[in-house]
Amino acid sequence: MTNTKPVRRRQLGRIFPEFTIPPEELAKRKAENNARGQKARVIFDQVCPQLIDEHYNCFIVIEPNSGDYFIDLDENIADKKARQKYPTGWLVTFRLNETGTCGRI
């Protein structure tokens, strides 16, 4: 009796050329995301000093185009509040602390 393992054939991943995003489009999207993040960061830097004492370590979800923000201890609840007003808007999440970061890197 021989101990043989079944041979696993390597499967190729599915590639759909019609869904491949060109590098120019990817670069454009990345630039838009960075611009949106910078816009939200400016709003965060403006409101953080006023809110940090009362809402320390709460999550703040910012809609960068309007400047509206939503605060809650639970990130999901803050996001739901923002989604009620901006269901399809681009939202950016920060934490009300010294750095604005939401977790560890």
ROZASE-224523 format. One record per residue: residue in three letters; x, y, z of N, C-alpha, C in turn. Coordinates in steps of 0.001 Angstrom, whole numbers, plus 500000, padded with zeros to 6 digits. Layout:
% ROZASE-224523
AlaXYZXYZXYZ/...
% end
This chain:
% ROZASE-224523
Met500841498834500000500000500000500000500893501238500000/Thr500667502100499048501481503302498945500693504490499478/Asn501419505398500023500806506608500582500903507703499528/Thr499863507886498756499878508914497720498840509974498055/Lys499248511187497868498339512305498086497661512627496763/Pro496417513070496820495782513480495569496503514693494998/Val496623514708493715497297515804493043496314516962492898/Arg496700518123493406495853519308493287496280520066492052/Arg495342520267491185495629521051489992495495522522490338/Arg496434523275489903496405524716490151495364525350489240/Gln494450526110489860493411526763489086493792528210488848/Leu493565528627487659493816530028487333492651530874487830/Gly492939532096488238491887533007488665491061533464487479/Arg489895533919487761489031534426486693489450535840486339/Ile489570536078485079489938537407484610488865537858483637/Phe488314539000483926487295539578483070487832540874482499/Pro488378540848481292488963542068480721487970543213480626/Glu486699542918480432485721543996480312485499544728481636/Phe485917544117482749485780544758484049487100545311484586/Thr488160545191483837489447545693484262489451547218484180/Ile489851547839485261489872549297485323491229549782484821/Pro491218550684483853492498551180483331493281551961484394/Pro494611551965484294495437552662485287495094554143485428/Glu494692554780484335494343556206484410493126556419485305/Glu492144555519485174490936555611485998491264555341487465/Leu492130554372487711492544554084489090493255555289489704/Ala494126555927488930494836557116489423493858558247489703/Lys492865558415488838491853559454489030491051559194490303/Arg490643557951490509489878557599491709490706557818492980/Lys491976557460492921492845557644494087492998559126494406/Ala493154559953493378493273561400493585491984561974494178/Glu490834561507493698489552561961494244489400561559495704/Asn489783560320496033489711559855497423490617560682498328/Asn491833560971497849492759561779498642492227563192498844/Ala491638563772497800491075565122497912489916565138498902/Arg489079564113498830487940564016499752488430563861501189/Gly489452563033501376490016562835502710490641564108503259/Gln491331564855502407491942566111502849490877567135503212/Lys489809567178502430488703568102502709488059567769504061/Ala487859566467504306487287566027505583488246566314506730/Arg489538566172506478490531566419507531490524567889507956/Val490330568800506994490254570227507314489059570483508240/Ile487912569872507925486722570028508768486984569440510148/Phe487597568254510185487919567613511460488819568514512311/Asp489846569074511692490769569939512434490075571188512977/Gln489028571650512295488286572830512764487396572508513949/Val486690571369513909485706571064514947486272570280516122/Cys487381569610515934487951568762516986488231569509518286/Pro488874570679518264489151571347519541487884571686520344/Gln486778571945519651485531572273520345484852571031520916/Leu485073569873520294484333568668520655485123567661521481/Ile486437567765521487487270566699522063487043566523523570/Asp486820567602524301486626567476525746485338566724526087/Glu484262567075525416482963566477525719482775565100525086/His483408564858523934483192563619523190484491562867522950/Tyr485390562840523912486686562206523708486526560733523327/Asn487238560317522309487262558957521754485948558528521113/Cys485043559435520880483845559121520091484230559131518619/Phe483418558477517824483628558494516378482909559684515779/Ile483514560294514785482905561393514060482945561042512574/Val481769561030511962481652560734510537481357562053509836/Ile482185562394508872482091563698508206481710563504506739/Glu480745564316506286480417564389504863481170565607504352/Pro482251565415503582483159566515503262482566567628502407/Asn481611567338501544481072568380500670480206569378501419/Ser479441568909502397478559569804503141479197570306504432/Gly480128569531504973480726569880506254479941569340507435/Asp478853568621507181478067568033508267478845566893508907/Tyr478637566726510213479291565632510905478337565009511908/Phe478594563752512242477740562961513108478633562261514117/Ile478258562317515401479111561823516481478370560747517269/Asp479097559684517608478560558667518505479715557835519051/Leu479485557192520208480497556298520779480689555053519917/Asp479621554623519243479652553447518384479825553895516936/Glu480830553375516275481111553768514893479941553450513967/Asn479307552290514181478193551892513318476995552826513471/Ile476727553270514680475604554185514905475897555546514281/Ala477130556020514417477505557290513792477359557187512277/Asp477749556054511717477618555852510277476144555798509860/Lys475310555138510665473875555066510350473241556449510378/Lys473636557267511351473119558639511414473483559402510143/Ala474717559252509714475171559944508506474465559402507265/Arg474266558091507208473615557473506049472138557854505946/Gln471517558188507070470124558638507016470018559939506230/Lys470971560825506431470935562111505744471609562045504377/Tyr472674561260504267473433561153503018473542559673502621/Pro472473559097502079472497557654501789473527557241500743/Thr473856558129499812474834557764498785476080558641498854/Gly476212559418499905477341560338500014478629559626500391/Trp479740560301500097481054559814500509481304560305501916/Leu481548559389502832481736559729504235483139559352504676/Val483667560133505610484999559884506151484871559799507667/Thr485464558776508254485356558543509692486674558872510390/Phe486559559605511491487694559902512357487290559553513783/Arg488251559651514682487968559489516099488371560775516795/Leu487539561237517706487823562493518409488882562244519483/Asn490124562285519046491262562191519951492374563062519390/Glu493556562938519923494646563835519521495056563659518056/Thr494920562439517522495382562176516162494264561992515149/Gly493078561633515595491971561383514688491928559964514165/Thr492872559134514587492909557756514087491895556892514822/Cys491401555878514111490352555014514655490891553709515217/Gly492110553349514944492646552076515418494153552089515412/Arg494710550926515626496157550795515632496658550436514261/Ile497845550907513969498480550575512688499662549672512969/
% end
